Every structure is written in structure tokens, then in C-alpha cells.
């Protein structure tokens, strides 16, 4: 949809027009994202869009050693993209302060609630300066998000792109009703046939649980279908390798929990299989 560009391009333009020197352990723009993959994707977008600007971009998240991130923040950065947990780790270790943040972006706010980030977000809100610009992005607007928004935002302008529960118009959608015991066999048959005749280029398979994702990958691998799983129990190296393989086409099937894959942008996905219904219906 171009959501990242919508907040990245104006922010880069504003930063480039006001090139004040960086201060140690600070950032001038903070973007919070719920998952490591989404944080990396957003940071890469800033790097790409600002390739000809003398602005520094850093991304920090858990699952990797913190010392390198502490050293990275030592000189200060213009734009910091982070997951909430690791951001607070750096703040607690006095490697980072938020008192110079001028633009604050909270991306996928409703997913933050699903992952239990409400307490860390309130901590972050208390550390941000009063004078700043705040941008809030959420696919759905439950009451918890609306309440959190009031803490972060004053006199907000609300922009609603599409009505809630609207699905993509150009996607052909259908449901298959069958017994639980038959689901894996049908998925395997569909994927094997589609990959063989070329009708399936790349397929995303969503499961409800992390163990379910691993189970599906084992079954597909046994059937000779190359697949990889991406979820919170995987190491960062495994998650990066799975996503990279899916992007470059060496892995044709990526199995993910709906939380892990939210907001990830991979071109060339021809099919999406909801092996199980999402925990939150709106996430469909």
C-alpha cells in the first residue's frame, strides 16, 4: 500500500532540511515495529529512499547480541527503527535517550497489543518529549488502541483508508470445508500440483501456532516440497534465512504464524493458504 513511504518520505525531507549534528546516544526519529522482520524492512526502506541524503539509519531488535547495538548508538543516529523490548534494554543500559525525538511512529499498533507490548509502550510514551510529531498506524482500531492513542497523540487527524473488514478486491478467495485430519493432505496435494504446473509461484501458509508451523513444514518436506517456517521460536539467523530464501525463490513455500508475517512485503506471492483461521478475525 505504500504505508512505509507515506511516513518515510516526508520525514526524510524534513530531516534533510534541518541537518543538525547528531548527539551521542540519541535519535531524532523513532519508529517502533512489533517484529524483527518488519523493523528490518522499514529500516531498509529508509536506507533506500534516503540513499542520497547524509542521514544515518539504525535498526535494533532482540535475538542478536546487544553490545554491537550499544556501540552503534554511541555516535547517535538520525532515524532509529526498533522493537519495544530491545529499545527499553538499551535505555535501561543508558545507551540511548529519547529526549531528542522529534518524530515518533508506531507501526502495526494493534499487533503490538496482541504481543503484549502495552506496558512497554506506556514506558516509551513517558520518555518522549512533549513537543513532537506522532504517527499511529493500525489495521484495526479496537478500544485498547484508541485508549493508547490518546496517550501518544494530541488533537489527532484520523485517516481511514478502507472500512474495517474489507478484503483485497483483486484477490480470488474461496474456502474449503473438510475434517481436521484431512487438512494437511489437501494442503500437500494443492501445493505439489500447483508448483509442478507453474500455477503457484510462491505460497504463504498461515498457521495459528509456532508448533503448528513447524509441523506443516515437516509434512511438506517429507512430501518433497521445500518449505521454511518463520515464527518467534526461531533464531534471528533462521528467520532471516527463511525470509531471504522465500524472497529469492529458493524456498517456494513459507509457513508462518499470522503475527510473524504481518506487514512483511514480498513480491511475487501468488497464493496464500490459511491452514487455520487467524486468532483475530481482522488479521485475515
VOLO-40726 format. One record per residue (C-alpha): x, y, z. Coordinates in steps of 0.02 Angstrom, whole numbers, padded with zeros to 5 digits. Layout:
BEGIN
X, Y, Z
X, Y, Z
...
This chain:
BEGIN
X, Y, Z
00000, 00000, 00000
00150, 00116, 00015
00120, 00145, 00201
00306, 00149, 00244
00340, 00276, 00106
00194, 00380, 00172
00286, 00417, 00334
00466, 00390, 00275
00473, 00513, 00129
00404, 00668, 00219
00512, 00627, 00372
00669, 00611, 00267
00630, 00775, 00180
00605, 00861, 00348
00766, 00788, 00420
00867, 00835, 00265
00805, 01015, 00276
00863, 01028, 00457
01032, 00938, 00466
01079, 00972, 00647
01229, 00874, 00714
01194, 00705, 00795
01218, 00688, 00982
01285, 00529, 01065
01153, 00402, 01118
01008, 00493, 01034
00894, 00484, 00883
00788, 00619, 00801
00658, 00500, 00732
00596, 00339, 00815
00494, 00205, 00727
00427, 00061, 00832
00378, -00103, 00748
00314, -00265, 00827
00429, -00392, 00743
00611, -00404, 00692
00569, -00435, 00510
00456, -00283, 00497
00585, -00173, 00586
00720, -00229, 00462
00605, -00199, 00314
00560, -00023, 00372
00743, 00021, 00405
00791, -00041, 00231
00655, 00068, 00155
00730, 00221, 00243
00903, 00174, 00177
00836, 00154, 00000
00731, 00312, 00000
00868, 00416, 00080
01014, 00344, -00020
01073, 00518, -00073
01047, 00601, 00095
01179, 00611, 00230
01066, 00533, 00360
01105, 00382, 00469
00980, 00242, 00495
00993, 00107, 00629
00884, -00044, 00668
00884, -00131, 00837
00790, -00286, 00894
00812, -00436, 01008
00882, -00606, 00963
01055, -00535, 00921
01199, -00476, 01035
01162, -00307, 01115
01342, -00243, 01126
01354, -00203, 00940
01191, -00106, 00952
01258, -00010, 01103
01413, 00039, 01002
01303, 00087, 00854
01203, 00206, 00963
01361, 00282, 01037
01377, 00414, 00900
01189, 00442, 00887
01080, 00416, 00732
00953, 00517, 00635
00824, 00378, 00616
00804, 00230, 00733
00688, 00083, 00695
00663, -00033, 00843
00559, -00166, 00928
00497, -00110, 01100
00588, -00239, 01208
00763, -00208, 01142
00733, -00020, 01138
00698, -00022, 01325
00850, -00135, 01354
00962, -00001, 01275
00877, 00137, 01375
00898, 00038, 01538
01083, 00017, 01499
01097, 00206, 01471
01150, 00180, 01290
01002, 00279, 01223
00891, 00425, 01272
00729, 00478, 01187
00730, 00659, 01240
00781, 00722, 01067
00648, 00628, 00967
00556, 00746, 00850
00454, 00618, 00751
00381, 00461, 00829
00298, 00323, 00726
00205, 00174, 00798
00177, 00046, 00660
00055, -00102, 00669
-00012, -00038, 00835
-00148, -00170, 00851
-00021, -00309, 00832
00078, -00231, 00974
-00073, -00266, 01083
-00080, -00448, 01027
00103, -00469, 01075
00075, -00390, 01247
00176, -00231, 01218
00052, -00115, 01306
00162, -00091, 01463
00325, -00060, 01365
00233, 00064, 01253
00171, 00161, 01404
00350, 00169, 01467
00409, 00236, 01299
00268, 00365, 01298
00327, 00434, 01465
00505, 00459, 01398
00461, 00551, 01237
00469, 00742, 01235
00306, 00839, 01241
00344, 00931, 01079
00350, 00804, 00939
00253, 00738, 00791
00171, 00569, 00818
00103, 00449, 00687
00000, 00295, 00730
-00035, 00154, 00605
-00156, 00013, 00641
-00251, -00110, 00531
-00393, -00115, 00659
-00448, 00006, 00794
-00502, -00089, 00950
-00536, 00009, 01109
-00364, -00031, 01182
-00281, 00051, 01031
-00394, 00204, 01041
-00351, 00223, 01226
-00165, 00206, 01191
-00180, 00333, 01051
-00244, 00463, 01173
-00083, 00442, 01274
00030, 00468, 01123
-00066, 00591, 01016
-00144, 00763, 01045
-00282, 00828, 00932
-00253, 00691, 00803
-00311, 00691, 00623
-00386, 00521, 00582
-00358, 00449, 00409
-00453, 00290, 00366
-00401, 00208, 00203
-00534, 00073, 00191
-00679, 00019, 00301
-00636, -00114, 00428
-00655, -00296, 00375
-00631, -00254, 00190
-00528, -00382, 00094
-00425, -00352, -00063
-00537, -00336, -00216
-00417, -00414, -00342
-00385, -00572, -00240
-00487, -00726, -00282
-00544, -00803, -00119
-00629, -00966, -00075
-00650, -01083, 00073
-00638, -01272, 00081
-00735, -01364, 00218
-00658, -01529, 00274
-00612, -01630, 00427
-00462, -01576, 00530
-00372, -01740, 00492
-00382, -01707, 00304
-00311, -01530, 00303
-00126, -01573, 00291
-00154, -01697, 00150
-00256, -01571, 00049
-00126, -01433, 00075
00012, -01550, 00016
-00088, -01604, -00138
-00131, -01424, -00185
00049, -01362, -00165
00127, -01509, -00255
00009, -01491, -00404
00023, -01301, -00413
00213, -01298, -00401
00225, -01435, -00533
00115, -01350, -00663
00179, -01174, -00625
00013, -01103, -00566
00091, -01074, -00394
00244, -00963, -00396
00266, -00934, -00210
00145, -00978, -00071
00121, -00914, 00106
00042, -01035, 00229
-00027, -00964, 00392
-00043, -01069, 00549
-00110, -01019, 00719
00036, -01082, 00823
00226, -01094, 00811
00222, -01284, 00837
00089, -01296, 00702
00203, -01204, 00580
00346, -01324, 00614
00229, -01473, 00595
00169, -01413, 00425
00349, -01389, 00365
00395, -01566, 00420
00248, -01640, 00324
00287, -01538, 00168
00472, -01581, 00174
00429, -01767, 00189
00321, -01746, 00033
00468, -01670, -00062
00407, -01489, -00054
00542, -01366, 00001
00469, -01257, 00139
00531, -01150, 00284
00448, -01086, 00442
00457, -00914, 00519
00399, -00879, 00697
00456, -00814, 00866
00542, -00975, 00923
00664, -00971, 00777
00833, -00888, 00796
00862, -00724, 00704
00979, -00812, 00583
00846, -00944, 00543
00712, -00812, 00519
00823, -00707, 00406
00874, -00859, 00302
00693, -00917, 00282
00632, -00746, 00226
00780, -00720, 00109
00753, -00891, 00031
00570, -00851, 00004
00613, -00682, -00072
00740, -00751, -00195
00635, -00903, -00241
00746, -01042, -00173
00609, -01078, -00046
00439, -01080, -00132
00332, -01106, 00023
00345, -01002, 00182
00246, -01061, 00334
00215, -00926, 00464
00111, -00880, 00613
-00001, -00733, 00568
00092, -00624, 00694
00264, -00660, 00620
00214, -00618, 00441
00109, -00462, 00475
00167, -00317, 00369
00303, -00414, 00278
00315, -00362, 00096
00371, -00499, -00026
00334, -00476, -00210
00281, -00625, -00316
00171, -00714, -00188
00038, -00798, -00294
-00056, -00897, -00161
-00098, -00880, 00024
-00164, -01030, 00120
-00246, -01002, 00288
-00212, -01175, 00360
-00303, -01115, 00516
-00412, -00964, 00544
-00319, -00817, 00624
-00341, -00789, 00811
-00400, -00612, 00770
-00526, -00618, 00625
-00475, -00445, 00561
-00299, -00511, 00528
-00369, -00613, 00383
